[in-house]
Amino acid sequence: MSEYKKGGGMIRGIPHDTIESNLPILAVFVAILVAVGGIVEIVPAFYLEDAEPKVEGVRPLTPLELEGFAIFRREGCFLCHAQMIRPFRDEKERYGHFSLAAESQFDHNYAWGSKRTGPDLARVGGKYTDDWHIQHLRYPRSVVPESVMPNFFFLEEHPLDTSRTKRRMEVLASMNVPYSADDIANYEADIKAQAGVDDGEGEDALRARYERKTWEIDGVVTTWSDSFEPTPLDVRAFDGDASDVTEMDALIAYLQQLGTHIHFEEGVDYYHDKFGHAYRE
């Protein structure tokens, strides 16, 4: 104690007052701390095969869902609604199976987090009807009285702006999201087909592009097992109006696919070595 008082603050012989008041020295110590922390977190992912378990069913977002994700980010939905169910009993009982890293492999940016201002949305797909989502987005307190969520009634009044969809897909393709040249070239037709405004003319082509079992990722072709059936796409007028594609269509299409890609089976451990070969390389 006497040494601490005389030295103006000593921790194991290090004068921390000097360090904290000297910017270059402080910067060096911070850099060392960040480097060590980064190495501990990042390096294992390069040599641990279990770092990201491989699963079947995860596909890239369709153009309509991709625009819905853009609206989700634009409106700040991710600030209150995370998409990461942690492996805790209370979260699994409320939201479903805990999230796997592979489920977000094509998401840029990620919507991870543990913030619970609103419920976690990682498995919200198919939990509610389109009509429920429409009413909830219009006036949240009409279906959830205690909600603090803003009203988003304007989404169904705004036609979907697709001027940046092609560019979004091109950028994501450069980041190893498996969009083919055919996917990108047909983005407009696929948006209309999924929102049900083309009288079903492009539905078969849309399904062929996004319900397939073979994907090329970073030059590596991956084919899912014969027994695995991809989750069928949601194809309909999500906002209830097939005359036009709106921002409401896009956002609901995005929400309705969350957590539906992987077919979880009761009793299967999808993280450790005990789960089935169909879900792992």
C-alpha positions as YAML, in Angstrom:
chain: A
units: angstrom
residues:
- id: 1
  name: MET
  ca: [0.00, 0.00, 0.00]
- id: 2
  name: SER
  ca: [2.85, 2.37, 0.82]
- id: 3
  name: GLU
  ca: [4.41, 1.73, -2.58]
- id: 4
  name: TYR
  ca: [1.11, 2.63, -4.27]
- id: 5
  name: LYS
  ca: [0.84, 5.95, -2.41]
- id: 6
  name: LYS
  ca: [4.45, 6.97, -3.06]
- id: 7
  name: GLY
  ca: [4.46, 6.06, -6.71]
- id: 8
  name: GLY
  ca: [1.30, 7.96, -7.62]
- id: 9
  name: GLY
  ca: [-0.37, 4.71, -8.65]
- id: 10
  name: MET
  ca: [1.54, 1.47, -9.26]
- id: 11
  name: ILE
  ca: [0.02, -1.81, -10.40]
- id: 12
  name: ARG
  ca: [2.56, -4.63, -10.36]
- id: 13
  name: GLY
  ca: [5.33, -2.10, -10.91]
- id: 14
  name: ILE
  ca: [3.58, -0.35, -13.85]
- id: 15
  name: PRO
  ca: [2.92, 3.41, -13.33]
- id: 16
  name: HIS
  ca: [-0.62, 3.46, -14.76]
- id: 17
  name: ASP
  ca: [-0.97, 7.23, -14.26]
- id: 18
  name: THR
  ca: [1.93, 7.71, -16.65]
- id: 19
  name: ILE
  ca: [0.44, 5.32, -19.18]
- id: 20
  name: GLU
  ca: [-3.01, 6.95, -19.06]
- id: 21
  name: SER
  ca: [-1.62, 10.44, -19.49]
- id: 22
  name: ASN
  ca: [0.73, 9.56, -22.37]
- id: 23
  name: LEU
  ca: [-1.20, 9.03, -25.60]
- id: 24
  name: PRO
  ca: [1.51, 7.15, -27.59]
- id: 25
  name: ILE
  ca: [2.17, 4.70, -24.73]
- id: 26
  name: LEU
  ca: [-1.57, 4.22, -24.14]
- id: 27
  name: ALA
  ca: [-2.08, 3.57, -27.85]
- id: 28
  name: VAL
  ca: [0.60, 0.86, -27.81]
- id: 29
  name: PHE
  ca: [-1.00, -0.91, -24.86]
- id: 30
  name: VAL
  ca: [-4.46, -0.68, -26.44]
- id: 31
  name: ALA
  ca: [-3.10, -2.06, -29.73]
- id: 32
  name: ILE
  ca: [-1.54, -5.00, -27.87]
- id: 33
  name: LEU
  ca: [-4.79, -5.68, -26.04]
- id: 34
  name: VAL
  ca: [-6.87, -5.57, -29.23]
- id: 35
  name: ALA
  ca: [-4.37, -7.74, -31.11]
- id: 36
  name: VAL
  ca: [-4.37, -10.44, -28.43]
- id: 37
  name: GLY
  ca: [-8.17, -10.38, -28.21]
- id: 38
  name: GLY
  ca: [-8.51, -10.56, -31.98]
- id: 39
  name: ILE
  ca: [-6.09, -13.47, -32.27]
- id: 40
  name: VAL
  ca: [-7.93, -15.42, -29.56]
- id: 41
  name: GLU
  ca: [-11.29, -14.92, -31.31]
- id: 42
  name: ILE
  ca: [-10.35, -15.12, -35.00]
- id: 43
  name: VAL
  ca: [-7.49, -17.61, -35.35]
- id: 44
  name: PRO
  ca: [-9.43, -20.69, -34.08]
- id: 45
  name: ALA
  ca: [-12.00, -20.23, -36.86]
- id: 46
  name: PHE
  ca: [-9.32, -20.98, -39.47]
- id: 47
  name: TYR
  ca: [-8.37, -24.41, -38.17]
- id: 48
  name: LEU
  ca: [-11.41, -25.65, -36.20]
- id: 49
  name: GLU
  ca: [-13.70, -27.65, -38.47]
- id: 50
  name: ASP
  ca: [-16.55, -27.20, -36.00]
- id: 51
  name: ALA
  ca: [-16.33, -23.39, -36.06]
- id: 52
  name: GLU
  ca: [-19.19, -23.19, -38.56]
- id: 53
  name: PRO
  ca: [-21.18, -26.43, -38.90]
- id: 54
  name: LYS
  ca: [-22.36, -27.03, -42.46]
- id: 55
  name: VAL
  ca: [-26.10, -27.34, -42.90]
- id: 56
  name: GLU
  ca: [-28.44, -27.91, -45.82]
- id: 57
  name: GLY
  ca: [-31.25, -25.56, -46.72]
- id: 58
  name: VAL
  ca: [-29.59, -22.16, -46.36]
- id: 59
  name: ARG
  ca: [-30.09, -20.24, -49.60]
- id: 60
  name: PRO
  ca: [-29.53, -16.61, -50.59]
- id: 61
  name: LEU
  ca: [-32.44, -14.21, -50.33]
- id: 62
  name: THR
  ca: [-34.61, -13.74, -53.38]
- id: 63
  name: PRO
  ca: [-34.58, -10.21, -54.89]
- id: 64
  name: LEU
  ca: [-37.88, -9.37, -53.12]
- id: 65
  name: GLU
  ca: [-36.62, -10.68, -49.78]
- id: 66
  name: LEU
  ca: [-33.33, -8.88, -50.30]
- id: 67
  name: GLU
  ca: [-35.15, -5.58, -50.71]
- id: 68
  name: GLY
  ca: [-37.18, -6.44, -47.61]
- id: 69
  name: PHE
  ca: [-33.93, -6.88, -45.67]
- id: 70
  name: ALA
  ca: [-32.79, -3.47, -46.96]
- id: 71
  name: ILE
  ca: [-36.02, -1.92, -45.63]
- id: 72
  name: PHE
  ca: [-35.54, -3.79, -42.33]
- id: 73
  name: ARG
  ca: [-32.15, -2.10, -41.97]
- id: 74
  name: ARG
  ca: [-33.32, 1.27, -43.30]
- id: 75
  name: GLU
  ca: [-36.10, 1.57, -40.75]
- id: 76
  name: GLY
  ca: [-33.84, 0.51, -37.88]
- id: 77
  name: CYS
  ca: [-35.80, -2.66, -37.07]
- id: 78
  name: PHE
  ca: [-32.57, -4.42, -36.13]
- id: 79
  name: LEU
  ca: [-32.05, -1.94, -33.27]
- id: 80
  name: CYS
  ca: [-34.90, -3.53, -31.31]
- id: 81
  name: HIS
  ca: [-35.29, -6.94, -32.97]
- id: 82
  name: ALA
  ca: [-32.19, -9.14, -32.95]
- id: 83
  name: GLN
  ca: [-31.90, -12.34, -34.96]
- id: 84
  name: MET
  ca: [-29.77, -14.53, -32.74]
- id: 85
  name: ILE
  ca: [-31.35, -17.06, -30.42]
- id: 86
  name: ARG
  ca: [-28.78, -17.98, -27.81]
- id: 87
  name: PRO
  ca: [-28.41, -21.55, -26.49]
- id: 88
  name: PHE
  ca: [-30.23, -20.80, -23.26]
- id: 89
  name: ARG
  ca: [-33.29, -22.70, -22.10]
- id: 90
  name: ASP
  ca: [-35.53, -19.64, -21.76]
- id: 91
  name: GLU
  ca: [-34.68, -18.41, -25.27]
- id: 92
  name: LYS
  ca: [-35.09, -21.83, -26.89]
- id: 93
  name: GLU
  ca: [-38.47, -22.35, -25.21]
- id: 94
  name: ARG
  ca: [-39.71, -18.95, -26.37]
- id: 95
  name: TYR
  ca: [-38.17, -18.60, -29.82]
- id: 96
  name: GLY
  ca: [-37.13, -22.08, -30.97]
- id: 97
  name: HIS
  ca: [-33.85, -23.81, -31.77]
- id: 98
  name: PHE
  ca: [-30.80, -21.67, -31.11]
- id: 99
  name: SER
  ca: [-29.31, -19.92, -34.12]
- id: 100
  name: LEU
  ca: [-26.54, -21.54, -36.17]
- id: 101
  name: ALA
  ca: [-23.74, -19.49, -37.73]
- id: 102
  name: ALA
  ca: [-24.45, -21.04, -41.12]
- id: 103
  name: GLU
  ca: [-27.94, -19.54, -41.15]
- id: 104
  name: SER
  ca: [-26.44, -16.08, -41.53]
- id: 105
  name: GLN
  ca: [-23.65, -16.93, -43.95]
- id: 106
  name: PHE
  ca: [-25.26, -14.91, -46.77]
- id: 107
  name: ASP
  ca: [-26.42, -11.96, -44.62]
- id: 108
  name: HIS
  ca: [-24.60, -8.65, -45.04]
- id: 109
  name: ASN
  ca: [-24.95, -6.91, -42.66]
- id: 110
  name: TYR
  ca: [-25.79, -9.34, -39.89]
- id: 111
  name: ALA
  ca: [-28.76, -8.78, -37.61]
- id: 112
  name: TRP
  ca: [-27.21, -10.60, -34.67]
- id: 113
  name: GLY
  ca: [-27.49, -9.39, -31.10]
- id: 114
  name: SER
  ca: [-29.24, -10.04, -27.81]
- id: 115
  name: LYS
  ca: [-31.31, -6.87, -27.52]
- id: 116
  name: ARG
  ca: [-34.88, -7.68, -26.55]
- id: 117
  name: THR
  ca: [-36.81, -4.43, -26.83]
- id: 118
  name: GLY
  ca: [-38.93, -6.49, -29.22]
- id: 119
  name: PRO
  ca: [-38.98, -10.28, -29.66]
- id: 120
  name: ASP
  ca: [-36.15, -12.04, -31.45]
- id: 121
  name: LEU
  ca: [-37.08, -12.59, -35.10]
- id: 122
  name: ALA
  ca: [-34.69, -15.40, -36.02]
- id: 123
  name: ARG
  ca: [-37.59, -17.90, -36.31]
- id: 124
  name: VAL
  ca: [-40.56, -15.61, -36.97]
- id: 125
  name: GLY
  ca: [-41.12, -17.00, -40.49]
- id: 126
  name: GLY
  ca: [-44.53, -18.64, -40.76]
- id: 127
  name: LYS
  ca: [-45.40, -17.90, -37.13]
- id: 128
  name: TYR
  ca: [-47.97, -15.25, -38.06]
- id: 129
  name: THR
  ca: [-50.17, -14.67, -41.08]
- id: 130
  name: ASP
  ca: [-49.54, -11.94, -43.64]
- id: 131
  name: ASP
  ca: [-52.65, -10.13, -42.37]
- id: 132
  name: TRP
  ca: [-51.21, -10.11, -38.85]
- id: 133
  name: HIS
  ca: [-47.94, -8.64, -40.12]
- id: 134
  name: ILE
  ca: [-49.80, -5.99, -42.14]
- id: 135
  name: GLN
  ca: [-51.79, -4.86, -39.11]
- id: 136
  name: HIS
  ca: [-48.77, -5.05, -36.83]
- id: 137
  name: LEU
  ca: [-46.68, -2.93, -39.18]
- id: 138
  name: ARG
  ca: [-49.48, -0.43, -39.70]
- id: 139
  name: TYR
  ca: [-50.34, 0.09, -36.03]
- id: 140
  name: PRO
  ca: [-48.38, -2.20, -33.69]
- id: 141
  name: ARG
  ca: [-50.47, -1.42, -30.60]
- id: 142
  name: SER
  ca: [-53.61, -2.66, -32.32]
- id: 143
  name: VAL
  ca: [-52.29, -6.23, -31.94]
- id: 144
  name: VAL
  ca: [-49.70, -5.83, -29.16]
- id: 145
  name: PRO
  ca: [-51.04, -3.17, -26.74]
- id: 146
  name: GLU
  ca: [-47.76, -2.86, -24.80]
- id: 147
  name: SER
  ca: [-45.62, -2.35, -27.93]
- id: 148
  name: VAL
  ca: [-43.36, 0.70, -28.25]
- id: 149
  name: MET
  ca: [-42.80, 0.08, -31.95]
- id: 150
  name: PRO
  ca: [-43.46, 3.02, -34.34]
- id: 151
  name: ASN
  ca: [-46.24, 2.88, -36.94]
- id: 152
  name: PHE
  ca: [-45.15, 1.83, -40.44]
- id: 153
  name: PHE
  ca: [-48.45, 2.26, -42.29]
- id: 154
  name: PHE
  ca: [-46.65, 4.12, -45.09]
- id: 155
  name: LEU
  ca: [-44.92, 0.93, -46.27]
- id: 156
  name: GLU
  ca: [-48.00, -0.23, -48.18]
- id: 157
  name: GLU
  ca: [-48.33, 3.21, -49.79]
- id: 158
  name: HIS
  ca: [-44.79, 3.25, -51.21]
- id: 159
  name: PRO
  ca: [-44.07, 1.27, -54.41]
- id: 160
  name: LEU
  ca: [-40.91, -0.78, -54.03]
- id: 161
  name: ASP
  ca: [-37.86, 0.98, -55.46]
- id: 162
  name: THR
  ca: [-35.86, -1.66, -57.35]
- id: 163
  name: SER
  ca: [-33.31, 0.69, -58.88]
- id: 164
  name: ARG
  ca: [-30.54, -0.67, -56.64]
- id: 165
  name: THR
  ca: [-31.55, -4.34, -56.50]
- id: 166
  name: LYS
  ca: [-29.27, -5.44, -59.33]
- id: 167
  name: ARG
  ca: [-26.31, -3.63, -57.83]
- id: 168
  name: ARG
  ca: [-27.00, -5.14, -54.41]
- id: 169
  name: MET
  ca: [-26.95, -8.62, -55.92]
- id: 170
  name: GLU
  ca: [-23.76, -7.94, -57.84]
- id: 171
  name: VAL
  ca: [-21.98, -6.72, -54.72]
- id: 172
  name: LEU
  ca: [-23.19, -9.70, -52.70]
- id: 173
  name: ALA
  ca: [-22.10, -12.06, -55.48]
- id: 174
  name: SER
  ca: [-18.59, -10.59, -55.17]
- id: 175
  name: MET
  ca: [-18.77, -11.51, -51.45]
- id: 176
  name: ASN
  ca: [-19.42, -15.21, -52.21]
- id: 177
  name: VAL
  ca: [-23.21, -15.07, -51.99]
- id: 178
  name: PRO
  ca: [-24.19, -17.61, -54.69]
- id: 179
  name: TYR
  ca: [-26.15, -15.37, -57.06]
- id: 180
  name: SER
  ca: [-25.62, -16.56, -60.62]
- id: 181
  name: ALA
  ca: [-25.61, -14.30, -63.68]
- id: 182
  name: ASP
  ca: [-29.07, -15.67, -64.46]
- id: 183
  name: ASP
  ca: [-30.34, -14.74, -60.97]
- id: 184
  name: ILE
  ca: [-29.09, -11.18, -61.37]
- id: 185
  name: ALA
  ca: [-30.36, -10.76, -64.93]
- id: 186
  name: ASN
  ca: [-33.89, -11.80, -63.92]
- id: 187
  name: TYR
  ca: [-34.24, -9.86, -60.68]
- id: 188
  name: GLU
  ca: [-37.16, -7.73, -61.92]
- id: 189
  name: ALA
  ca: [-39.16, -10.71, -63.17]
- id: 190
  name: ASP
  ca: [-38.47, -12.59, -59.92]
- id: 191
  name: ILE
  ca: [-39.68, -9.67, -57.79]
- id: 192
  name: LYS
  ca: [-42.95, -9.48, -59.70]
- id: 193
  name: ALA
  ca: [-43.36, -13.25, -59.65]
- id: 194
  name: GLN
  ca: [-42.87, -13.59, -55.90]
- id: 195
  name: ALA
  ca: [-45.21, -10.67, -55.13]
- id: 196
  name: GLY
  ca: [-47.88, -12.24, -57.34]
- id: 197
  name: VAL
  ca: [-48.31, -9.33, -59.74]
- id: 198
  name: ASP
  ca: [-47.54, -11.24, -62.95]
- id: 199
  name: ASP
  ca: [-50.47, -13.70, -62.80]
- id: 200
  name: GLY
  ca: [-48.09, -16.57, -62.14]
- id: 201
  name: GLU
  ca: [-46.12, -16.26, -65.38]
- id: 202
  name: GLY
  ca: [-42.70, -16.21, -63.76]
- id: 203
  name: GLU
  ca: [-43.33, -18.43, -60.73]
- id: 204
  name: ASP
  ca: [-41.81, -21.61, -62.17]
- id: 205
  name: ALA
  ca: [-38.63, -19.81, -63.22]
- id: 206
  name: LEU
  ca: [-38.38, -18.14, -59.81]
- id: 207
  name: ARG
  ca: [-38.70, -21.47, -58.02]
- id: 208
  name: ALA
  ca: [-36.14, -23.09, -60.31]
- id: 209
  name: ARG
  ca: [-33.63, -20.39, -59.39]
- id: 210
  name: TYR
  ca: [-34.12, -20.40, -55.61]
- id: 211
  name: GLU
  ca: [-35.44, -23.86, -54.73]
- id: 212
  name: ARG
  ca: [-32.50, -25.66, -56.29]
- id: 213
  name: LYS
  ca: [-30.17, -28.03, -54.44]
- id: 214
  name: THR
  ca: [-26.88, -27.12, -56.13]
- id: 215
  name: TRP
  ca: [-25.02, -23.90, -55.32]
- id: 216
  name: GLU
  ca: [-21.61, -22.60, -56.31]
- id: 217
  name: ILE
  ca: [-19.90, -20.70, -53.52]
- id: 218
  name: ASP
  ca: [-16.42, -19.24, -54.05]
- id: 219
  name: GLY
  ca: [-15.80, -21.65, -56.92]
- id: 220
  name: VAL
  ca: [-16.88, -24.69, -54.89]
- id: 221
  name: VAL
  ca: [-20.03, -26.48, -56.01]
- id: 222
  name: THR
  ca: [-22.17, -27.79, -53.15]
- id: 223
  name: THR
  ca: [-25.06, -30.19, -53.73]
- id: 224
  name: TRP
  ca: [-27.52, -31.03, -51.00]
- id: 225
  name: SER
  ca: [-28.46, -34.66, -50.40]
- id: 226
  name: ASP
  ca: [-31.21, -36.30, -52.45]
- id: 227
  name: SER
  ca: [-33.37, -36.76, -49.37]
- id: 228
  name: PHE
  ca: [-33.37, -33.04, -48.54]
- id: 229
  name: GLU
  ca: [-36.26, -31.00, -49.91]
- id: 230
  name: PRO
  ca: [-35.68, -27.23, -49.96]
- id: 231
  name: THR
  ca: [-38.31, -25.12, -48.22]
- id: 232
  name: PRO
  ca: [-40.78, -23.88, -50.88]
- id: 233
  name: LEU
  ca: [-40.71, -20.16, -51.57]
- id: 234
  name: ASP
  ca: [-43.57, -17.98, -50.39]
- id: 235
  name: VAL
  ca: [-45.20, -16.64, -53.57]
- id: 236
  name: ARG
  ca: [-48.21, -14.36, -53.17]
- id: 237
  name: ALA
  ca: [-49.33, -10.77, -52.73]
- id: 238
  name: PHE
  ca: [-47.98, -10.31, -49.22]
- id: 239
  name: ASP
  ca: [-49.78, -7.00, -48.70]
- id: 240
  name: GLY
  ca: [-53.04, -8.40, -50.05]
- id: 241
  name: ASP
  ca: [-52.91, -6.32, -53.23]
- id: 242
  name: ALA
  ca: [-51.63, -7.95, -56.43]
- id: 243
  name: SER
  ca: [-51.78, -4.76, -58.48]
- id: 244
  name: ASP
  ca: [-48.34, -3.49, -57.48]
- id: 245
  name: VAL
  ca: [-45.22, -4.41, -55.51]
- id: 246
  name: THR
  ca: [-44.91, -2.31, -52.37]
- id: 247
  name: GLU
  ca: [-42.39, -1.96, -49.58]
- id: 248
  name: MET
  ca: [-44.88, -3.84, -47.40]
- id: 249
  name: ASP
  ca: [-44.66, -6.80, -49.80]
- id: 250
  name: ALA
  ca: [-40.88, -6.84, -49.55]
- id: 251
  name: LEU
  ca: [-40.66, -6.55, -45.77]
- id: 252
  name: ILE
  ca: [-43.26, -9.24, -45.09]
- id: 253
  name: ALA
  ca: [-41.64, -11.55, -47.66]
- id: 254
  name: TYR
  ca: [-38.37, -11.12, -45.78]
- id: 255
  name: LEU
  ca: [-39.95, -11.75, -42.37]
- id: 256
  name: GLN
  ca: [-41.86, -14.82, -43.54]
- id: 257
  name: GLN
  ca: [-38.70, -16.66, -44.59]
- id: 258
  name: LEU
  ca: [-36.69, -16.04, -41.43]
- id: 259
  name: GLY
  ca: [-35.69, -19.31, -39.77]
- id: 260
  name: THR
  ca: [-37.49, -21.53, -42.29]
- id: 261
  name: HIS
  ca: [-34.59, -22.74, -44.42]
- id: 262
  name: ILE
  ca: [-33.19, -25.49, -42.19]
- id: 263
  name: HIS
  ca: [-35.42, -28.44, -41.30]
- id: 264
  name: PHE
  ca: [-34.65, -28.99, -37.63]
- id: 265
  name: GLU
  ca: [-35.43, -32.44, -36.25]
- id: 266
  name: GLU
  ca: [-36.32, -33.21, -32.66]
- id: 267
  name: GLY
  ca: [-33.45, -34.74, -30.69]
- id: 268
  name: VAL
  ca: [-30.73, -33.91, -33.22]
- id: 269
  name: ASP
  ca: [-27.70, -31.99, -31.97]
- id: 270
  name: TYR
  ca: [-26.95, -29.47, -34.72]
- id: 271
  name: TYR
  ca: [-23.81, -28.13, -33.12]
- id: 272
  name: HIS
  ca: [-21.74, -31.05, -31.87]
- id: 273
  name: ASP
  ca: [-20.46, -34.13, -33.68]
- id: 274
  name: LYS
  ca: [-23.56, -36.22, -32.99]
- id: 275
  name: PHE
  ca: [-25.91, -34.77, -35.58]
- id: 276
  name: GLY
  ca: [-26.78, -36.34, -38.93]
- id: 277
  name: HIS
  ca: [-24.49, -36.47, -41.94]
- id: 278
  name: ALA
  ca: [-27.11, -34.77, -44.12]
- id: 279
  name: TYR
  ca: [-26.44, -31.52, -42.27]
- id: 280
  name: ARG
  ca: [-22.68, -31.65, -42.19]
- id: 281
  name: GLU
  ca: [-19.66, -32.15, -44.38]
...
